[in-house]
Amino acid sequence: MNFNLKKATSSDGICMNTATEKKTDTKARIKELQNQVDELKELVNTLLSVIVEEPDGVHTGSAPTGGHPLANTCM
C-alpha cells in the first residue's frame, strides 16, 4: 500500500499531513450527516403523526393516539 502523506502548509505556517486533514474532514462530514438524519427522523415522526390523526379530531379508536407505537397501522 502506498499512502500519500505529503505535508501541506496552512496559511499560518503550521504543517499538517493530508491524511490527518482527510480524517478531520471525514469526521466533520459524518457529524453533519448524523445531524441531518436526526432532523429527518423528527420530520418523519411528525408527518406520520399528522397522517394517522383522524380528520375530525375525535378518537374513535381507529387511529392510534399519541405515545403508542405505529405497529399494525395501515395507510
PDB file of N, CA, C and O in Angstrom, chain B, residues numbered from 101:
ATOM      1  N   MET B 101       0.836  -1.182   0.000  1.00  0.00           N
ATOM      2  CA  MET B 101       0.000   0.000   0.000  1.00  0.00           C
ATOM      3  C   MET B 101       0.877   1.239   0.000  1.00  0.00           C
ATOM      4  O   MET B 101       1.867   1.328   0.726  1.00  0.00           O
ATOM      5  N   ASN B 102       0.493   2.174  -0.818  1.00  0.00           N
ATOM      6  CA  ASN B 102       1.246   3.407  -0.908  1.00  0.00           C
ATOM      7  C   ASN B 102       0.361   4.550  -0.437  1.00  0.00           C
ATOM      8  O   ASN B 102      -0.513   5.004  -1.175  1.00  0.00           O
ATOM      9  N   PHE B 103       0.579   5.013   0.778  1.00  0.00           N
ATOM     10  CA  PHE B 103      -0.191   6.120   1.333  1.00  0.00           C
ATOM     11  C   PHE B 103       0.518   7.422   1.019  1.00  0.00           C
ATOM     12  O   PHE B 103       1.726   7.550   1.216  1.00  0.00           O
ATOM     13  N   ASN B 104      -0.240   8.376   0.534  1.00  0.00           N
ATOM     14  CA  ASN B 104       0.325   9.676   0.225  1.00  0.00           C
ATOM     15  C   ASN B 104       0.260  10.537   1.477  1.00  0.00           C
ATOM     16  O   ASN B 104      -0.817  11.003   1.851  1.00  0.00           O
ATOM     17  N   LEU B 105       1.388  10.752   2.124  1.00  0.00           N
ATOM     18  CA  LEU B 105       1.429  11.505   3.366  1.00  0.00           C
ATOM     19  C   LEU B 105       2.211  12.810   3.193  1.00  0.00           C
ATOM     20  O   LEU B 105       2.991  13.202   4.061  1.00  0.00           O
ATOM     21  N   LYS B 106       1.987  13.468   2.066  1.00  0.00           N
ATOM     22  CA  LYS B 106       2.647  14.749   1.843  1.00  0.00           C
ATOM     23  C   LYS B 106       2.169  15.755   2.874  1.00  0.00           C
ATOM     24  O   LYS B 106       1.022  15.716   3.320  1.00  0.00           O
ATOM     25  N   LYS B 107       3.066  16.654   3.244  1.00  0.00           N
ATOM     26  CA  LYS B 107       2.696  17.673   4.223  1.00  0.00           C
ATOM     27  C   LYS B 107       2.212  18.918   3.511  1.00  0.00           C
ATOM     28  O   LYS B 107       2.810  19.369   2.535  1.00  0.00           O
ATOM     29  N   ALA B 108       1.120  19.464   4.014  1.00  0.00           N
ATOM     30  CA  ALA B 108       0.588  20.712   3.480  1.00  0.00           C
ATOM     31  C   ALA B 108       0.806  21.792   4.521  1.00  0.00           C
ATOM     32  O   ALA B 108       0.725  21.534   5.722  1.00  0.00           O
ATOM     33  N   THR B 109       1.077  22.981   4.065  1.00  0.00           N
ATOM     34  CA  THR B 109       1.285  24.097   4.975  1.00  0.00           C
ATOM     35  C   THR B 109       0.081  25.018   4.900  1.00  0.00           C
ATOM     36  O   THR B 109      -0.301  25.464   3.818  1.00  0.00           O
ATOM     37  N   SER B 110      -0.517  25.302   6.048  1.00  0.00           N
ATOM     38  CA  SER B 110      -1.659  26.206   6.087  1.00  0.00           C
ATOM     39  C   SER B 110      -1.172  27.640   6.061  1.00  0.00           C
ATOM     40  O   SER B 110       0.032  27.896   6.093  1.00  0.00           O
ATOM     41  N   SER B 111      -2.116  28.582   6.004  1.00  0.00           N
ATOM     42  CA  SER B 111      -1.756  29.998   5.911  1.00  0.00           C
ATOM     43  C   SER B 111      -0.977  30.493   7.131  1.00  0.00           C
ATOM     44  O   SER B 111      -0.242  31.477   7.041  1.00  0.00           O
ATOM     45  N   ASP B 112      -1.135  29.816   8.271  1.00  0.00           N
ATOM     46  CA  ASP B 112      -0.405  30.248   9.462  1.00  0.00           C
ATOM     47  C   ASP B 112       0.949  29.551   9.602  1.00  0.00           C
ATOM     48  O   ASP B 112       1.647  29.745  10.598  1.00  0.00           O
ATOM     49  N   GLY B 113       1.325  28.737   8.602  1.00  0.00           N
ATOM     50  CA  GLY B 113       2.635  28.111   8.601  1.00  0.00           C
ATOM     51  C   GLY B 113       2.708  26.792   9.330  1.00  0.00           C
ATOM     52  O   GLY B 113       3.785  26.202   9.415  1.00  0.00           O
ATOM     53  N   ILE B 114       1.601  26.309   9.858  1.00  0.00           N
ATOM     54  CA  ILE B 114       1.598  25.040  10.586  1.00  0.00           C
ATOM     55  C   ILE B 114       1.432  23.912   9.572  1.00  0.00           C
ATOM     56  O   ILE B 114       0.544  23.966   8.721  1.00  0.00           O
ATOM     57  N   CYS B 115       2.278  22.899   9.659  1.00  0.00           N
ATOM     58  CA  CYS B 115       2.209  21.766   8.737  1.00  0.00           C
ATOM     59  C   CYS B 115       1.294  20.690   9.313  1.00  0.00           C
ATOM     60  O   CYS B 115       1.331  20.379  10.503  1.00  0.00           O
ATOM     61  N   MET B 116       0.482  20.140   8.435  1.00  0.00           N
ATOM     62  CA  MET B 116      -0.403  19.057   8.846  1.00  0.00           C
ATOM     63  C   MET B 116      -0.448  18.079   7.680  1.00  0.00           C
ATOM     64  O   MET B 116      -0.639  18.488   6.535  1.00  0.00           O
ATOM     65  N   ASN B 117      -0.277  16.815   7.956  1.00  0.00           N
ATOM     66  CA  ASN B 117      -0.277  15.896   6.826  1.00  0.00           C
ATOM     67  C   ASN B 117      -1.698  15.715   6.298  1.00  0.00           C
ATOM     68  O   ASN B 117      -2.674  15.859   7.034  1.00  0.00           O
ATOM     69  N   THR B 118      -1.792  15.398   5.016  1.00  0.00           N
ATOM     70  CA  THR B 118      -3.095  15.342   4.356  1.00  0.00           C
ATOM     71  C   THR B 118      -3.965  14.211   4.891  1.00  0.00           C
ATOM     72  O   THR B 118      -5.191  14.311   4.852  1.00  0.00           O
ATOM     73  N   ALA B 119      -3.357  13.143   5.386  1.00  0.00           N
ATOM     74  CA  ALA B 119      -4.140  12.047   5.950  1.00  0.00           C
ATOM     75  C   ALA B 119      -4.901  12.530   7.179  1.00  0.00           C
ATOM     76  O   ALA B 119      -6.064  12.172   7.364  1.00  0.00           O
ATOM     77  N   THR B 120      -4.262  13.337   8.018  1.00  0.00           N
ATOM     78  CA  THR B 120      -4.920  13.875   9.209  1.00  0.00           C
ATOM     79  C   THR B 120      -6.032  14.835   8.813  1.00  0.00           C
ATOM     80  O   THR B 120      -7.101  14.835   9.423  1.00  0.00           O
ATOM     81  N   GLU B 121      -5.785  15.657   7.790  1.00  0.00           N
ATOM     82  CA  GLU B 121      -6.804  16.587   7.314  1.00  0.00           C
ATOM     83  C   GLU B 121      -8.020  15.839   6.785  1.00  0.00           C
ATOM     84  O   GLU B 121      -9.159  16.216   7.062  1.00  0.00           O
ATOM     85  N   LYS B 122      -7.777  14.784   6.030  1.00  0.00           N
ATOM     86  CA  LYS B 122      -8.878  13.995   5.485  1.00  0.00           C
ATOM     87  C   LYS B 122      -9.674  13.342   6.603  1.00  0.00           C
ATOM     88  O   LYS B 122     -10.902  13.280   6.539  1.00  0.00           O
ATOM     89  N   LYS B 123      -8.985  12.858   7.624  1.00  0.00           N
ATOM     90  CA  LYS B 123      -9.656  12.221   8.755  1.00  0.00           C
ATOM     91  C   LYS B 123     -10.550  13.235   9.476  1.00  0.00           C
ATOM     92  O   LYS B 123     -11.680  12.921   9.850  1.00  0.00           O
ATOM     93  N   THR B 124     -10.035  14.450   9.667  1.00  0.00           N
ATOM     94  CA  THR B 124     -10.806  15.514  10.308  1.00  0.00           C
ATOM     95  C   THR B 124     -12.015  15.882   9.456  1.00  0.00           C
ATOM     96  O   THR B 124     -13.121  16.045   9.972  1.00  0.00           O
ATOM     97  N   ASP B 125     -11.798  16.013   8.145  1.00  0.00           N
ATOM     98  CA  ASP B 125     -12.896  16.330   7.230  1.00  0.00           C
ATOM     99  C   ASP B 125     -13.962  15.238   7.243  1.00  0.00           C
ATOM    100  O   ASP B 125     -15.159  15.523   7.210  1.00  0.00           O
ATOM    101  N   THR B 126     -13.513  13.987   7.290  1.00  0.00           N
ATOM    102  CA  THR B 126     -14.447  12.859   7.311  1.00  0.00           C
ATOM    103  C   THR B 126     -15.283  12.875   8.589  1.00  0.00           C
ATOM    104  O   THR B 126     -16.493  12.655   8.544  1.00  0.00           O
ATOM    105  N   LYS B 127     -14.643  13.132   9.715  1.00  0.00           N
ATOM    106  CA  LYS B 127     -15.379  13.189  10.985  1.00  0.00           C
ATOM    107  C   LYS B 127     -16.402  14.318  10.977  1.00  0.00           C
ATOM    108  O   LYS B 127     -17.520  14.148  11.463  1.00  0.00           O
ATOM    109  N   ALA B 128     -16.026  15.463  10.429  1.00  0.00           N
ATOM    110  CA  ALA B 128     -16.955  16.590  10.345  1.00  0.00           C
ATOM    111  C   ALA B 128     -18.125  16.245   9.440  1.00  0.00           C
ATOM    112  O   ALA B 128     -19.268  16.584   9.747  1.00  0.00           O
ATOM    113  N   ARG B 129     -17.853  15.579   8.333  1.00  0.00           N
ATOM    114  CA  ARG B 129     -18.918  15.189   7.393  1.00  0.00           C
ATOM    115  C   ARG B 129     -19.858  14.167   8.038  1.00  0.00           C
ATOM    116  O   ARG B 129     -21.074  14.237   7.855  1.00  0.00           O
ATOM    117  N   ILE B 130     -19.300  13.228   8.785  1.00  0.00           N
ATOM    118  CA  ILE B 130     -20.131  12.223   9.466  1.00  0.00           C
ATOM    119  C   ILE B 130     -21.045  12.906  10.478  1.00  0.00           C
ATOM    120  O   ILE B 130     -22.224  12.567  10.580  1.00  0.00           O
ATOM    121  N   LYS B 131     -20.508  13.861  11.221  1.00  0.00           N
ATOM    122  CA  LYS B 131     -21.318  14.577  12.206  1.00  0.00           C
ATOM    123  C   LYS B 131     -22.440  15.353  11.520  1.00  0.00           C
ATOM    124  O   LYS B 131     -23.574  15.366  12.001  1.00  0.00           O
ATOM    125  N   GLU B 132     -22.125  16.000  10.398  1.00  0.00           N
ATOM    126  CA  GLU B 132     -23.126  16.747   9.638  1.00  0.00           C
ATOM    127  C   GLU B 132     -24.232  15.825   9.130  1.00  0.00           C
ATOM    128  O   GLU B 132     -25.415  16.157   9.209  1.00  0.00           O
ATOM    129  N   LEU B 133     -23.836  14.668   8.610  1.00  0.00           N
ATOM    130  CA  LEU B 133     -24.816  13.705   8.114  1.00  0.00           C
ATOM    131  C   LEU B 133     -25.682  13.146   9.245  1.00  0.00           C
ATOM    132  O   LEU B 133     -26.879  12.930   9.059  1.00  0.00           O
ATOM    133  N   GLN B 134     -25.083  12.911  10.413  1.00  0.00           N
ATOM    134  CA  GLN B 134     -25.852  12.422  11.552  1.00  0.00           C
ATOM    135  C   GLN B 134     -26.894  13.438  11.984  1.00  0.00           C
ATOM    136  O   GLN B 134     -28.019  13.072  12.324  1.00  0.00           O
ATOM    137  N   ASN B 135     -26.523  14.724  11.971  1.00  0.00           N
ATOM    138  CA  ASN B 135     -27.481  15.784  12.304  1.00  0.00           C
ATOM    139  C   ASN B 135     -28.631  15.806  11.308  1.00  0.00           C
ATOM    140  O   ASN B 135     -29.784  15.992  11.698  1.00  0.00           O
ATOM    141  N   GLN B 136     -28.328  15.617  10.021  1.00  0.00           N
ATOM    142  CA  GLN B 136     -29.378  15.581   9.006  1.00  0.00           C
ATOM    143  C   GLN B 136     -30.304  14.387   9.212  1.00  0.00           C
ATOM    144  O   GLN B 136     -31.520  14.507   9.066  1.00  0.00           O
ATOM    145  N   VAL B 137     -29.728  13.242   9.548  1.00  0.00           N
ATOM    146  CA  VAL B 137     -30.539  12.041   9.801  1.00  0.00           C
ATOM    147  C   VAL B 137     -31.471  12.273  10.988  1.00  0.00           C
ATOM    148  O   VAL B 137     -32.644  11.905  10.936  1.00  0.00           O
ATOM    149  N   ASP B 138     -30.957  12.882  12.057  1.00  0.00           N
ATOM    150  CA  ASP B 138     -31.778  13.158  13.232  1.00  0.00           C
ATOM    151  C   ASP B 138     -32.932  14.102  12.896  1.00  0.00           C
ATOM    152  O   ASP B 138     -34.056  13.905  13.358  1.00  0.00           O
ATOM    153  N   GLU B 139     -32.648  15.134  12.086  1.00  0.00           N
ATOM    154  CA  GLU B 139     -33.695  16.070  11.683  1.00  0.00           C
ATOM    155  C   GLU B 139     -34.746  15.374  10.822  1.00  0.00           C
ATOM    156  O   GLU B 139     -35.941  15.628  10.974  1.00  0.00           O
ATOM    157  N   LEU B 140     -34.302  14.494   9.915  1.00  0.00           N
ATOM    158  CA  LEU B 140     -35.239  13.777   9.057  1.00  0.00           C
ATOM    159  C   LEU B 140     -36.101  12.799   9.851  1.00  0.00           C
ATOM    160  O   LEU B 140     -37.283  12.631   9.550  1.00  0.00           O
ATOM    161  N   LYS B 141     -35.520  12.157  10.859  1.00  0.00           N
ATOM    162  CA  LYS B 141     -36.302  11.257  11.715  1.00  0.00           C
ATOM    163  C   LYS B 141     -37.415  12.023  12.412  1.00  0.00           C
ATOM    164  O   LYS B 141     -38.550  11.552  12.487  1.00  0.00           O
ATOM    165  N   GLU B 142     -37.087  13.214  12.925  1.00  0.00           N
ATOM    166  CA  GLU B 142     -38.079  14.033  13.600  1.00  0.00           C
ATOM    167  C   GLU B 142     -39.185  14.448  12.631  1.00  0.00           C
ATOM    168  O   GLU B 142     -40.363  14.437  12.987  1.00  0.00           O
ATOM    169  N   LEU B 143     -38.804  14.809  11.417  1.00  0.00           N
ATOM    170  CA  LEU B 143     -39.782  15.197  10.402  1.00  0.00           C
ATOM    171  C   LEU B 143     -40.691  14.035  10.038  1.00  0.00           C
ATOM    172  O   LEU B 143     -41.903  14.213   9.922  1.00  0.00           O
ATOM    173  N   VAL B 144     -40.123  12.849   9.856  1.00  0.00           N
ATOM    174  CA  VAL B 144     -40.919  11.657   9.521  1.00  0.00           C
ATOM    175  C   VAL B 144     -41.897  11.354  10.643  1.00  0.00           C
ATOM    176  O   VAL B 144     -43.062  11.056  10.378  1.00  0.00           O
ATOM    177  N   ASN B 145     -41.451  11.424  11.884  1.00  0.00           N
ATOM    178  CA  ASN B 145     -42.346  11.159  13.010  1.00  0.00           C
ATOM    179  C   ASN B 145     -43.488  12.171  13.050  1.00  0.00           C
ATOM    180  O   ASN B 145     -44.631  11.805  13.324  1.00  0.00           O
ATOM    181  N   THR B 146     -43.189  13.432  12.780  1.00  0.00           N
ATOM    182  CA  THR B 146     -44.230  14.463  12.754  1.00  0.00           C
ATOM    183  C   THR B 146     -45.216  14.185  11.631  1.00  0.00           C
ATOM    184  O   THR B 146     -46.427  14.268  11.832  1.00  0.00           O
ATOM    185  N   LEU B 147     -44.709  13.856  10.455  1.00  0.00           N
ATOM    186  CA  LEU B 147     -45.585  13.578   9.318  1.00  0.00           C
ATOM    187  C   LEU B 147     -46.457  12.344   9.574  1.00  0.00           C
ATOM    188  O   LEU B 147     -47.637  12.335   9.226  1.00  0.00           O
ATOM    189  N   LEU B 148     -45.882  11.317  10.175  1.00  0.00           N
ATOM    190  CA  LEU B 148     -46.680  10.124  10.495  1.00  0.00           C
ATOM    191  C   LEU B 148     -47.778  10.457  11.504  1.00  0.00           C
ATOM    192  O   LEU B 148     -48.892   9.943  11.403  1.00  0.00           O
ATOM    193  N   SER B 149     -47.469  11.306  12.466  1.00  0.00           N
ATOM    194  CA  SER B 149     -48.487  11.706  13.444  1.00  0.00           C
ATOM    195  C   SER B 149     -49.630  12.439  12.756  1.00  0.00           C
ATOM    196  O   SER B 149     -50.796  12.226  13.089  1.00  0.00           O
ATOM    197  N   VAL B 150     -49.303  13.297  11.802  1.00  0.00           N
ATOM    198  CA  VAL B 150     -50.340  14.042  11.076  1.00  0.00           C
ATOM    199  C   VAL B 150     -51.154  13.101  10.197  1.00  0.00           C
ATOM    200  O   VAL B 150     -52.375  13.237  10.114  1.00  0.00           O
ATOM    201  N   ILE B 151     -50.500  12.158   9.546  1.00  0.00           N
ATOM    202  CA  ILE B 151     -51.189  11.233   8.640  1.00  0.00           C
ATOM    203  C   ILE B 151     -52.183  10.360   9.392  1.00  0.00           C
ATOM    204  O   ILE B 151     -53.297  10.154   8.911  1.00  0.00           O
ATOM    205  N   VAL B 152     -51.812   9.843  10.555  1.00  0.00           N
ATOM    206  CA  VAL B 152     -52.686   8.911  11.263  1.00  0.00           C
ATOM    207  C   VAL B 152     -53.722   9.620  12.132  1.00  0.00           C
ATOM    208  O   VAL B 152     -54.595   8.965  12.703  1.00  0.00           O
ATOM    209  N   GLU B 153     -53.640  10.940  12.241  1.00  0.00           N
ATOM    210  CA  GLU B 153     -54.624  11.673  13.028  1.00  0.00           C
ATOM    211  C   GLU B 153     -55.957  11.693  12.292  1.00  0.00           C
ATOM    212  O   GLU B 153     -55.997  11.884  11.076  1.00  0.00           O
ATOM    213  N   GLU B 154     -57.047  11.498  13.026  1.00  0.00           N
ATOM    214  CA  GLU B 154     -58.367  11.495  12.405  1.00  0.00           C
ATOM    215  C   GLU B 154     -58.780  12.925  12.075  1.00  0.00           C
ATOM    216  O   GLU B 154     -58.503  13.845  12.845  1.00  0.00           O
ATOM    217  N   PRO B 155     -59.441  13.118  10.933  1.00  0.00           N
ATOM    218  CA  PRO B 155     -59.745  14.469  10.469  1.00  0.00           C
ATOM    219  C   PRO B 155     -60.649  15.284  11.390  1.00  0.00           C
ATOM    220  O   PRO B 155     -60.515  16.506  11.455  1.00  0.00           O
ATOM    221  N   ASP B 156     -61.559  14.636  12.097  1.00  0.00           N
ATOM    222  CA  ASP B 156     -62.474  15.397  12.947  1.00  0.00           C
ATOM    223  C   ASP B 156     -61.922  15.627  14.353  1.00  0.00           C
ATOM    224  O   ASP B 156     -62.549  16.317  15.156  1.00  0.00           O
ATOM    225  N   GLY B 157     -60.769  15.062  14.654  1.00  0.00           N
ATOM    226  CA  GLY B 157     -60.151  15.252  15.956  1.00  0.00           C
ATOM    227  C   GLY B 157     -60.729  14.362  17.046  1.00  0.00           C
ATOM    228  O   GLY B 157     -60.256  14.396  18.182  1.00  0.00           O
ATOM    229  N   VAL B 158     -61.737  13.572  16.724  1.00  0.00           N
ATOM    230  CA  VAL B 158     -62.355  12.675  17.699  1.00  0.00           C
ATOM    231  C   VAL B 158     -61.682  11.307  17.572  1.00  0.00           C
ATOM    232  O   VAL B 158     -61.565  10.759  16.476  1.00  0.00           O
ATOM    233  N   HIS B 159     -61.249  10.775  18.690  1.00  0.00           N
ATOM    234  CA  HIS B 159     -60.588   9.474  18.666  1.00  0.00           C
ATOM    235  C   HIS B 159     -61.619   8.373  18.865  1.00  0.00           C
ATOM    236  O   HIS B 159     -62.144   8.174  19.960  1.00  0.00           O
ATOM    237  N   THR B 160     -61.895   7.664  17.776  1.00  0.00           N
ATOM    238  CA  THR B 160     -62.841   6.559  17.840  1.00  0.00           C
ATOM    239  C   THR B 160     -62.137   5.239  18.080  1.00  0.00           C
ATOM    240  O   THR B 160     -62.772   4.204  18.280  1.00  0.00           O
ATOM    241  N   GLY B 161     -60.809   5.291  18.058  1.00  0.00           N
ATOM    242  CA  GLY B 161     -60.039   4.068  18.259  1.00  0.00           C
ATOM    243  C   GLY B 161     -59.480   3.515  16.965  1.00  0.00           C
ATOM    244  O   GLY B 161     -58.650   2.607  16.992  1.00  0.00           O
ATOM    245  N   SER B 162     -59.921   4.048  15.822  1.00  0.00           N
ATOM    246  CA  SER B 162     -59.422   3.526  14.551  1.00  0.00           C
ATOM    247  C   SER B 162     -58.034   4.074  14.211  1.00  0.00           C
ATOM    248  O   SER B 162     -57.309   3.479  13.414  1.00  0.00           O
ATOM    249  N   ALA B 163     -57.670   5.190  14.807  1.00  0.00           N
ATOM    250  CA  ALA B 163     -56.328   5.747  14.612  1.00  0.00           C
ATOM    251  C   ALA B 163     -55.604   5.738  15.949  1.00  0.00           C
ATOM    252  O   ALA B 163     -56.213   5.997  16.988  1.00  0.00           O
ATOM    253  N   PRO B 164     -54.307   5.441  15.932  1.00  0.00           N
ATOM    254  CA  PRO B 164     -53.571   5.417  17.203  1.00  0.00           C
ATOM    255  C   PRO B 164     -53.469   6.818  17.805  1.00  0.00           C
ATOM    256  O   PRO B 164     -53.424   7.818  17.088  1.00  0.00           O
ATOM    257  N   THR B 165     -53.433   6.866  19.119  1.00  0.00           N
ATOM    258  CA  THR B 165     -53.264   8.145  19.811  1.00  0.00           C
ATOM    259  C   THR B 165     -51.795   8.330  20.138  1.00  0.00           C
ATOM    260  O   THR B 165     -51.005   7.396  20.000  1.00  0.00           O
ATOM    261  N   GLY B 166     -51.422   9.520  20.569  1.00  0.00           N
ATOM    262  CA  GLY B 166     -50.031   9.827  20.860  1.00  0.00           C
ATOM    263  C   GLY B 166     -49.432   8.918  21.903  1.00  0.00           C
ATOM    264  O   GLY B 166     -50.103   8.515  22.853  1.00  0.00           O
ATOM    265  N   GLY B 167     -48.157   8.595  21.721  1.00  0.00           N
ATOM    266  CA  GLY B 167     -47.442   7.782  22.694  1.00  0.00           C
ATOM    267  C   GLY B 167     -47.516   6.289  22.429  1.00  0.00           C
ATOM    268  O   GLY B 167     -46.843   5.504  23.097  1.00  0.00           O
ATOM    269  N   HIS B 168     -48.331   5.893  21.454  1.00  0.00           N
ATOM    270  CA  HIS B 168     -48.448   4.471  21.133  1.00  0.00           C
ATOM    271  C   HIS B 168     -47.632   4.173  19.885  1.00  0.00           C
ATOM    272  O   HIS B 168     -47.496   5.030  19.012  1.00  0.00           O
ATOM    273  N   PRO B 169     -47.090   2.972  19.795  1.00  0.00           N
ATOM    274  CA  PRO B 169     -46.333   2.621  18.598  1.00  0.00           C
ATOM    275  C   PRO B 169     -47.264   2.551  17.383  1.00  0.00           C
ATOM    276  O   PRO B 169     -48.465   2.318  17.514  1.00  0.00           O
ATOM    277  N   LEU B 170     -46.690   2.754  16.227  1.00  0.00           N
ATOM    278  CA  LEU B 170     -47.474   2.751  14.995  1.00  0.00           C
ATOM    279  C   LEU B 170     -47.537   1.372  14.356  1.00  0.00           C
ATOM    280  O   LEU B 170     -47.742   1.270  13.146  1.00  0.00           O
ATOM    281  N   ALA B 171     -47.365   0.306  15.136  1.00  0.00           N
ATOM    282  CA  ALA B 171     -47.443  -1.051  14.612  1.00  0.00           C
ATOM    283  C   ALA B 171     -48.858  -1.332  14.140  1.00  0.00           C
ATOM    284  O   ALA B 171     -49.824  -0.852  14.733  1.00  0.00           O
ATOM    285  N   ASN B 172     -48.977  -2.100  13.087  1.00  0.00           N
ATOM    286  CA  ASN B 172     -50.257  -2.507  12.503  1.00  0.00           C
ATOM    287  C   ASN B 172     -51.076  -1.326  12.031  1.00  0.00           C
ATOM    288  O   ASN B 172     -52.306  -1.384  12.065  1.00  0.00           O
ATOM    289  N   THR B 173     -50.442  -0.270  11.595  1.00  0.00           N
ATOM    290  CA  THR B 173     -51.138   0.895  11.072  1.00  0.00           C
ATOM    291  C   THR B 173     -51.128   0.802   9.560  1.00  0.00           C
ATOM    292  O   THR B 173     -50.068   0.680   8.947  1.00  0.00           O
ATOM    293  N   CYS B 174     -52.293   0.860   8.966  1.00  0.00           N
ATOM    294  CA  CYS B 174     -52.427   0.807   7.529  1.00  0.00           C
ATOM    295  C   CYS B 174     -52.662   2.212   6.993  1.00  0.00           C
ATOM    296  O   CYS B 174     -53.497   2.952   7.513  1.00  0.00           O
ATOM    297  N   MET B 175     -51.919   2.574   5.945  1.00  0.00           N
ATOM    298  CA  MET B 175     -52.106   3.909   5.371  1.00  0.00           C
ATOM    299  C   MET B 175     -52.578   3.802   3.954  1.00  0.00           C
ATOM    300  O   MET B 175     -52.794   4.820   3.296  1.00  0.00           O
TER     301      MET B 175
END
